[in-house]
Amino acid sequence: MMKVCVFGASGYTGASIYQLLKDKHDIEVVGTFLREPTMFDDLYKLDINQPESFSDFFKKAQPDVVVWSVMSGPNEHELVDQGLMHLITHLTPQTKLVYISSDFVFAEGKGPYNEDHPMSKLPDDHLLANYANAKVKAERFITKELTNYAILRAGPIYGENKIGKLDERTDKLAYHLRSDKRIAFRDDLIRTFVYVDDLANVVVELVQNDVTGVYHVGPNKSQSFYEFMRQKAEEFGYDMNLVEKESEEEVVNQEVPKNTSLDTKKITEITKQKFS
């Protein structure tokens, strides 16, 4: 029986991945969490940045496949420099790593991007540098040190996951619309939005096959945040005119990459998933 470990199994995306794997009768899955509360009662509490506890856990788990769905925003650098480094020292050539990355590895924001486009970093003093640059560093480290890996780059992840949790943006949108309050989103920030369970399904497929490499995950469609949120408002049955255009003025060193949309043709060749 295949053994799979999901790091970050209590997170928004990780929870869907973990639940889908639990439903597979030919897979034995273990998952980790760090902060209470968690929606699952069978997860291991683990600080993956602590080498001794990480090593003890990994030696007991002995997974055939590792899914890295841990995300730490402003602390992403620490997660890469410590947690991911600990993991990679424990992986054998036979152990597959499925790593969830981000469209923010294209910090220049001149998309759409395919998998062969070079990654770019933000200036070190930029507000978003810790997250974006850590993802670039992680990808470079994985591709240099490993051969048995699949890196999945995703834009904004949305929707209700397998345990009924909404992403923060959509949740905030729904809260405003329920109260007939107006809410504004940028129309100049272009992204490839991916439904959380579509991404989770792709991860589960890659867990079970021998496909490796770097893939962009999501539909063959890009939208601005303003366009996307107006569409969501209409789907929810609310007045889409409550969604307005947000100011595009920005503070120096806090500019958001404009177009990080992804060319997703390659992923359709190796997965059965139909994207929402």
C-alpha positions as CSV (number, residue, x, y, z in Angstrom):
1,M,0.0,0.0,0.0
2,M,1.3,3.5,-0.9
3,K,2.1,5.8,2.0
4,V,1.6,9.5,1.5
5,C,2.4,12.4,3.9
6,V,0.7,15.7,3.5
7,F,2.5,18.6,5.2
8,G,0.0,21.3,6.0
9,A,-3.0,19.0,6.0
10,S,-5.1,21.4,8.1
11,G,-4.7,24.3,5.8
12,Y,-7.2,25.5,3.2
13,T,-5.7,23.6,0.2
14,G,-4.1,20.9,2.3
15,A,-7.4,19.9,3.9
16,S,-8.9,19.1,0.5
17,I,-5.8,17.1,-0.6
18,Y,-5.8,15.2,2.7
19,Q,-9.6,14.3,2.5
20,L,-9.3,13.1,-1.1
21,L,-6.4,10.9,-0.2
22,K,-8.2,9.5,2.9
23,D,-11.0,8.4,0.5
24,K,-8.6,6.3,-1.5
25,H,-8.6,2.7,-0.1
26,D,-5.2,1.8,-1.6
27,I,-3.4,4.8,0.0
28,E,-2.3,5.2,3.6
29,V,-2.1,8.9,4.4
30,V,-0.7,10.8,7.3
31,G,-1.0,14.6,7.7
32,T,0.6,17.3,9.9
33,F,-0.7,20.5,11.4
34,L,0.9,23.2,13.5
35,R,-1.8,25.4,15.0
36,E,-5.1,24.5,16.7
37,P,-7.8,24.0,15.8
38,T,-7.8,21.4,13.0
39,M,-10.8,19.9,11.3
40,F,-9.3,16.4,11.4
41,D,-8.7,14.5,14.7
42,D,-6.0,12.2,13.2
43,L,-3.3,14.7,12.3
44,Y,0.2,14.9,13.8
45,K,1.1,18.2,15.5
46,L,4.5,19.1,14.0
47,D,6.7,22.2,13.7
48,I,8.5,21.3,10.5
49,N,11.1,24.0,11.2
50,Q,12.4,22.0,14.2
51,P,14.9,19.4,12.8
52,E,14.8,16.8,15.6
53,S,11.0,16.5,15.8
54,F,10.8,16.6,12.0
55,S,13.4,13.8,11.7
56,D,11.6,11.7,14.3
57,F,8.3,12.1,12.5
58,F,9.6,11.4,9.0
59,K,11.5,8.3,10.0
60,K,8.3,6.9,11.5
61,A,6.1,7.9,8.6
62,Q,8.5,6.6,5.8
63,P,6.2,7.9,3.0
64,D,6.5,7.0,-0.7
65,V,5.2,10.4,-1.6
66,V,5.3,13.8,0.2
67,V,2.9,16.6,-0.6
68,W,4.1,20.0,0.5
69,S,1.0,22.3,0.9
70,V,2.4,24.4,3.8
71,M,2.1,28.1,3.2
72,S,3.3,30.7,5.6
73,G,3.1,34.1,3.8
74,P,5.5,36.6,5.5
75,N,7.4,33.7,7.1
76,E,7.8,31.7,3.9
77,H,11.6,32.2,3.8
78,E,11.9,30.5,7.2
79,L,9.7,27.7,6.0
80,V,12.0,27.2,3.0
81,D,15.4,27.7,4.7
82,Q,14.5,25.3,7.5
83,G,11.4,23.1,6.9
84,L,11.9,22.4,3.2
85,M,15.7,21.9,3.7
86,H,15.0,19.3,6.5
87,L,12.6,17.5,4.2
88,I,14.9,17.3,1.2
89,T,17.8,15.8,3.3
90,H,15.4,13.0,4.2
91,L,14.1,12.2,0.7
92,T,15.5,9.2,-1.2
93,P,15.4,9.1,-5.0
94,Q,12.4,6.9,-4.8
95,T,10.4,9.3,-2.7
96,K,8.3,11.7,-4.8
97,L,7.8,15.3,-3.8
98,V,4.7,17.2,-4.9
99,Y,5.3,20.9,-4.1
100,I,2.6,23.6,-4.4
101,S,4.1,26.8,-5.6
102,S,2.8,30.1,-6.8
103,D,2.3,32.4,-9.8
104,F,4.3,34.9,-7.7
105,V,7.5,33.3,-9.0
106,F,6.9,35.7,-11.9
107,A,7.4,38.9,-10.0
108,E,7.8,41.1,-13.1
109,G,4.1,40.6,-13.8
110,K,4.2,40.5,-17.6
111,G,2.2,37.4,-18.2
112,P,0.8,35.1,-19.4
113,Y,3.7,32.8,-18.5
114,N,4.4,29.2,-19.5
115,E,6.5,26.7,-17.6
116,D,9.7,27.6,-19.5
117,H,9.6,31.3,-18.7
118,P,12.4,32.3,-16.3
119,M,11.4,33.1,-12.7
120,S,12.0,36.6,-11.3
121,K,12.3,38.0,-7.8
122,L,11.0,41.2,-6.1
123,P,13.5,43.7,-4.5
124,D,14.4,42.6,-1.0
125,D,12.8,45.6,0.6
126,H,9.4,44.9,-1.1
127,L,6.5,44.2,1.2
128,L,5.8,40.9,-0.7
129,A,9.4,39.8,-1.1
130,N,9.5,37.3,1.7
131,Y,6.8,35.2,0.1
132,A,7.5,35.6,-3.6
133,N,11.3,35.2,-3.3
134,A,11.0,32.2,-1.0
135,K,8.9,30.4,-3.6
136,V,11.6,31.1,-6.2
137,K,14.3,29.9,-3.9
138,A,12.3,26.7,-3.1
139,E,11.8,25.9,-6.7
140,R,15.4,26.4,-7.6
141,F,16.5,24.2,-4.7
142,I,14.1,21.4,-5.5
143,T,15.0,21.3,-9.2
144,K,18.7,21.4,-8.3
145,E,18.7,18.7,-5.6
146,L,15.9,16.3,-6.8
147,T,14.7,14.5,-9.9
148,N,11.6,12.9,-8.5
149,Y,9.3,15.9,-8.0
150,A,6.3,17.7,-9.4
151,I,6.0,21.4,-8.9
152,L,2.5,22.9,-9.3
153,R,2.3,26.6,-9.8
154,A,-1.1,28.1,-9.0
155,G,-2.7,31.5,-9.0
156,P,-5.3,32.6,-6.5
157,I,-7.0,29.5,-5.1
158,Y,-10.8,29.9,-4.4
159,G,-14.0,28.2,-3.5
160,E,-15.3,25.9,-0.7
161,N,-12.9,23.1,0.1
162,K,-13.6,19.5,1.1
163,I,-14.3,20.5,4.7
164,G,-16.6,23.4,3.9
165,K,-14.1,26.3,4.3
166,L,-14.1,29.2,1.9
167,D,-11.0,31.1,0.8
168,E,-10.6,34.4,2.6
169,R,-11.3,36.6,-0.4
170,T,-14.6,34.9,-1.4
171,D,-15.6,34.8,2.3
172,K,-15.0,38.5,2.6
173,L,-17.0,39.1,-0.6
174,A,-20.0,37.1,0.6
175,Y,-20.0,38.9,3.9
176,H,-20.2,42.3,2.2
177,L,-22.8,41.2,-0.3
178,R,-25.1,39.6,2.4
179,S,-25.1,43.0,4.2
180,D,-25.7,44.9,0.9
181,K,-22.3,46.6,1.4
182,R,-20.1,47.6,-1.5
183,I,-16.6,46.1,-1.9
184,A,-13.8,47.0,-4.3
185,F,-11.2,44.9,-6.2
186,R,-8.4,45.9,-8.6
187,D,-9.1,45.7,-12.3
188,D,-5.4,45.9,-13.3
189,L,-4.3,42.7,-11.5
190,I,-4.7,39.8,-13.9
191,R,-4.6,36.2,-12.6
192,T,-5.5,32.6,-13.4
193,F,-7.9,31.7,-10.6
194,V,-8.0,28.0,-9.7
195,Y,-10.8,26.2,-7.8
196,V,-9.4,24.5,-4.7
197,D,-10.7,21.0,-5.4
198,D,-9.5,21.1,-9.0
199,L,-6.0,21.8,-7.6
200,A,-6.4,19.1,-5.0
201,N,-7.6,16.5,-7.6
202,V,-4.5,17.2,-9.7
203,V,-2.3,16.7,-6.6
204,V,-3.9,13.4,-5.9
205,E,-3.4,12.3,-9.5
206,L,0.3,13.1,-9.4
207,V,0.6,11.3,-6.1
208,Q,-0.5,8.1,-7.8
209,N,1.5,8.3,-11.1
210,D,5.1,8.8,-12.2
211,V,4.7,12.2,-13.8
212,T,7.3,14.7,-12.8
213,G,8.3,18.3,-13.8
214,V,6.8,21.8,-13.4
215,Y,3.2,22.5,-14.3
216,H,0.9,25.4,-14.2
217,V,-2.5,24.5,-12.8
218,G,-5.8,26.0,-13.6
219,P,-8.3,26.8,-16.4
220,N,-7.2,28.3,-19.8
221,K,-8.6,31.6,-18.7
222,S,-7.4,34.8,-17.0
223,Q,-9.3,37.5,-15.3
224,S,-8.8,40.6,-13.1
225,F,-9.8,40.4,-9.5
226,Y,-12.6,42.9,-10.3
227,E,-13.9,40.7,-13.1
228,F,-13.6,37.5,-11.1
229,M,-15.4,38.9,-8.0
230,R,-18.2,40.3,-10.1
231,Q,-18.7,36.8,-11.6
232,K,-18.7,35.3,-8.1
233,A,-21.2,37.8,-6.9
234,E,-23.6,36.9,-9.7
235,E,-23.1,33.1,-9.1
236,F,-24.0,33.7,-5.4
237,G,-27.2,35.4,-6.5
238,Y,-26.2,38.9,-5.3
239,D,-26.1,42.3,-7.0
240,M,-22.9,42.2,-8.9
241,N,-22.9,46.1,-9.1
242,L,-22.0,46.0,-5.4
243,V,-18.5,45.0,-6.6
244,E,-16.6,48.1,-7.6
245,K,-13.2,49.0,-9.1
246,E,-10.6,49.6,-6.5
247,S,-8.0,52.4,-6.8
248,E,-4.9,51.4,-8.7
249,E,-2.6,53.8,-6.8
250,E,0.3,52.0,-5.1
251,V,2.9,52.8,-2.5
252,V,6.6,52.3,-3.6
253,N,7.9,48.9,-2.6
254,Q,4.3,47.6,-2.2
255,E,3.4,47.4,-5.9
256,V,1.7,44.1,-6.8
257,P,2.8,42.3,-9.9
258,K,0.2,43.2,-12.5
259,N,-0.2,40.1,-14.7
260,T,0.9,36.8,-13.3
261,S,-1.6,34.7,-15.4
262,L,-0.5,31.2,-16.4
263,D,-0.5,29.3,-19.6
264,T,-2.0,26.0,-18.5
265,K,-1.9,24.0,-21.7
266,K,0.8,21.6,-20.4
267,I,-1.2,20.4,-17.4
268,T,-4.1,19.3,-19.6
269,E,-1.8,16.8,-21.4
270,I,-1.0,14.9,-18.2
271,T,-4.2,15.0,-16.1
272,K,-7.8,14.0,-16.4
273,Q,-9.0,17.0,-14.5
274,K,-11.4,19.4,-16.2
275,F,-10.9,22.9,-14.7
276,S,-13.8,25.0,-13.5
